[in-house]
Structures are given as C-alpha cells and as structure tokens.
C-alpha cells in the first residue's frame, strides 16, 4: 500500500471523498474533498499560528471564530450553491474555528511559559498577523487546488496531514486535561469530606 492509498483509507473515515468535489492535481487525486482539504489545511496553519504567535482570544475574536463554525451549517449541508473555491474557503475558515476553540484550555496552560521571540509582539500586531495568515490561507488553498501540478498536490497533502495530526493532538490533549481535572476535583472533594 502506497502512502497516498494509506491516506485515502484513513481519511475515508472522515470525508466522503466525492470525486466531483475532489481536486486531481498532476494526476494525483487528493485524499480529501475540497472542503476537507481546506479544513485540514486551515487547521494546520491555525495550529502553527497558535503555537508561534499565541493570539489572544478576546470576545470579538471568539465570536468571529464561532461564526466560522456556524458557517458550515448552510455550506456543509449544501443549502447554498457553491463551487470548489467556496468549498475550500469555508473549509479553511472552519479549520481556523475548530483550532481556536480546541486551543483555549491548552493555551491558558501555556500562557505562563516564556513566549517565543515572535510572540513578544503586542496583541494588536499578533491579531494582524493572524488575520493576514487567515486571509492568505483562504486564498492559497483554492489557488493551489486550481493551479494543479504535483507540487501543489504535495503541499496540500502535507498541509492536510499536518492539520489532521494537529486536530487529533488537540482533541487528545483536551480529553487528557479534562480527565486530569476530573481526577483532581474528585481528590479535592474526597479530602474535603475527610476534613469534615
């Protein structure tokens, strides 16, 4: 089994892989549909941004990312006519939204660690860089998909694989932190009962 066949098999669990909605680049049929390609590529870029520049989640920022999640309802259920570009862009936005919310708890835990050189930027500049990267990813993913060629295929497959790994890691990290919090709360409650 080749690497691409393995990816096709793995991603078949989370993507319908509709050939009419999947890019074929340089003779390579991508392992994900256009929307899922956008989603996982967006998740990869968003995870990199959260690790490197650590954007601060303000209320408007969270509301915007919540809208990125909600936008998937009309587009994901195909209530709105759409082509490959719109499918990819809504996927990128959804990927950014998912990472933003999955990063909330781990991000708070990492807040005490020394910031990287890039994260010493003031919050306004962080938000600007984040927005710039979001706009770039929203344009680059559909552009690479329409560009075609083996280089675009390799870049998109690498981004989607990285994004899937980042989402899996964030889900597992959140579950692990939840279990640890639950155990600590149980131990604290047991000690409080003993003290009575």
Phi, psi and omega per residue, in radians:
X1 nan 2.225 3.133
X2 -1.352 2.945 3.129
X3 -1.072 -0.678 -3.135
X4 -1.215 -0.652 3.079
X5 -1.135 -0.669 3.099
X6 -1.115 -0.766 3.098
X7 -1.105 -0.734 3.086
X8 -1.007 -0.765 -3.135
X9 -1.142 -0.789 -3.133
X10 -1.138 -0.832 -3.081
X11 -1.273 -0.270 3.109
X12 -1.125 -0.313 3.104
X13 -1.299 -0.413 -3.055
X14 -2.111 -0.065 -3.082
X15 -2.427 2.420 3.105
X16 -1.213 -0.309 3.106
X17 0.877 0.773 3.099
X18 -1.102 2.068 -3.097
X19 -1.068 -0.468 3.107
X20 -1.252 -0.346 -3.124
X21 -2.017 0.407 -3.115
X22 -2.159 2.336 3.124
X23 -1.318 2.454 2.981
X24 -1.988 1.926 -3.023
X25 -2.025 2.083 3.132
X26 1.031 0.613 -3.127
X27 1.414 0.079 -3.138
X28 -1.901 2.065 3.039
X29 -1.416 2.072 -3.094
X30 -1.078 2.673 -3.093
X31 -1.349 -0.040 -3.106
X32 -2.364 2.698 3.043
X33 -1.204 3.015 -3.074
X34 -1.088 -0.712 -3.123
X35 -1.180 -0.765 3.130
X36 -1.190 -0.613 3.050
X37 -1.033 -0.813 3.092
X38 -1.074 -0.749 -3.095
X39 -1.095 -0.858 -3.100
X40 -1.264 -0.606 3.061
X41 -1.150 -0.739 3.081
X42 -1.078 -0.694 3.115
X43 -1.119 -0.668 3.118
X44 -1.107 -0.812 -3.139
X45 -1.142 -0.772 -3.130
X46 -1.087 -0.749 3.129
X47 -1.087 -0.732 3.099
X48 -1.068 -0.712 3.126
X49 -1.153 -0.707 -3.140
X50 -1.167 -0.601 3.121
X51 -1.295 -0.718 -3.000
X52 -1.529 -0.849 -3.062
X53 -1.844 -0.189 3.082
X54 0.846 1.232 3.112
X55 -1.101 2.538 3.141
X56 -1.534 2.120 -3.116
X57 -1.391 1.662 3.052
X58 -1.448 2.996 3.115
X59 -1.031 -0.846 3.112
X60 -1.079 -0.628 3.124
X61 -1.110 -0.781 3.114
X62 -1.156 -0.673 3.108
X63 -1.102 -0.728 3.115
X64 -1.085 -0.782 -3.139
X65 -1.216 -0.530 3.004
X66 -1.119 -0.673 3.081
X67 -1.135 -0.617 3.076
X68 -1.057 -0.618 3.107
X69 -1.271 -0.765 -3.092
X70 -1.198 -0.480 -3.125
X71 -1.083 -0.367 -3.121
X72 -1.214 -0.388 -3.117
X73 -1.068 -1.045 -3.120
X74 -1.186 -0.573 -3.106
X75 -1.432 -0.693 -3.140
X76 -1.181 -0.569 3.096
X77 -1.571 0.119 3.075
X78 1.036 0.649 3.065
X79 -1.356 -0.302 -3.099
X80 -2.046 2.258 3.072
X81 -1.059 2.406 -3.074
X82 -2.685 2.645 3.068
X83 -1.917 -2.934 -3.056
X84 -1.096 -0.674 -3.108
X85 -1.129 -0.840 -3.120
X86 -1.144 -0.663 3.084
X87 -1.082 -0.782 -3.122
X88 -1.172 -0.751 -3.115
X89 -1.138 -0.771 3.117
X90 -1.133 -0.553 3.053
X91 -1.127 -0.781 3.118
X92 -1.042 -0.819 -3.141
X93 -1.061 -0.746 3.122
X94 -1.102 -0.722 3.103
X95 -1.055 -0.729 3.086
X96 -1.114 -0.721 -3.136
X97 -1.124 -0.767 -3.132
X98 -1.098 -0.817 -3.135
X99 -1.098 -0.698 -3.127
X100 -1.010 -0.749 -3.110
X101 -1.399 -0.576 3.085
X102 -1.246 -0.348 -3.116
X103 -1.511 -0.220 -3.012
X104 -0.962 -0.923 -3.088
X105 -1.255 -0.912 3.102
X106 -1.034 -0.610 3.126
X107 -1.101 -0.653 3.098
X108 -1.175 -0.653 3.126
X109 -1.186 -0.596 -3.128
X110 -1.453 -0.121 -3.080
X111 -1.058 -0.477 -3.118
X112 -1.421 -0.229 -3.123
X113 -1.343 2.651 -3.140
X114 -1.028 2.333 -3.130
X115 -1.246 2.653 3.042
X116 -1.234 2.960 -3.124
X117 -1.006 -0.715 -3.115
X118 -1.184 -0.563 -3.064
X119 -1.394 -0.022 3.052
X120 -1.328 -0.035 3.087
X121 -1.097 2.652 3.082
X122 -1.217 2.736 -3.052
X123 -0.957 -0.602 3.135
X124 -1.118 -0.760 3.124
X125 -1.181 -0.619 3.087
X126 -1.071 -0.813 -3.130
X127 -1.118 -0.653 3.123
X128 -1.124 -0.832 3.118
X129 -1.079 -0.700 3.120
X130 -1.087 -0.826 3.140
X131 -1.114 -0.681 3.116
X132 -1.101 -0.769 3.123
X133 -1.152 -0.657 3.092
X134 -1.087 -0.804 3.106
X135 -1.111 -0.720 3.122
X136 -1.083 -0.832 -3.134
X137 -1.103 -0.677 3.140
X138 -1.117 -0.500 3.094
X139 -1.609 -0.628 -3.042
X140 -1.232 -0.681 -3.089
X141 -1.108 -0.928 3.109
X142 -1.148 -0.544 3.103
X143 -1.107 -0.811 3.117
X144 -1.110 -0.664 3.123
X145 -1.128 -0.644 3.140
X146 -1.459 -0.395 -3.141
X147 -1.160 -0.746 -3.113
X148 1.378 -3.083 3.124
X149 1.649 2.763 -3.087
X150 -1.193 -0.617 -3.140
X151 -1.096 -0.791 3.106
X152 -1.081 -0.686 3.123
X153 -1.095 -0.790 -3.127
X154 -1.120 -0.749 -3.134
X155 -1.114 -0.802 -3.122
X156 -1.170 -0.680 3.098
X157 -1.142 -0.722 3.112
X158 -1.103 -0.766 3.127
X159 -1.118 -0.771 -3.111
X160 -1.174 -0.665 3.110
X161 -1.161 -0.738 3.092
X162 -1.104 -0.749 3.121
X163 -1.110 -0.716 3.107
X164 -1.115 -0.725 3.111
X165 -1.138 -0.697 3.125
X166 -1.128 -0.758 3.123
X167 -1.124 -0.747 3.113
X168 -1.076 -0.767 3.129
X169 -1.094 -0.734 3.135
X170 -1.156 -0.694 3.099
X171 -1.112 -0.825 3.141
X172 -1.111 -0.687 3.108
X173 -1.102 -0.777 3.120
X174 -1.130 -0.726 3.097
X175 -1.101 -0.797 3.116
X176 -1.055 -0.765 3.114
X177 -1.145 -0.630 3.087
X178 -1.127 -0.751 3.116
X179 -1.120 -0.772 3.111
X180 -1.064 -0.769 3.106
X181 -1.088 -0.710 3.120
X182 -1.119 -0.756 3.128
X183 -1.130 -0.774 3.121
X184 -1.082 -0.704 3.115
X185 -1.129 -0.689 3.106
X186 -1.134 -0.739 3.113
X187 -1.121 -0.747 3.118
X188 -1.089 -0.706 3.125
X189 -1.173 -0.677 3.118
X190 -1.141 -0.717 3.113
X191 -1.143 -0.680 3.128
X192 -1.117 -0.696 3.105
X193 -1.150 -0.684 3.140
X194 -1.128 -0.661 -3.105
X195 -1.176 -0.433 3.133
X196 -1.323 nan nan
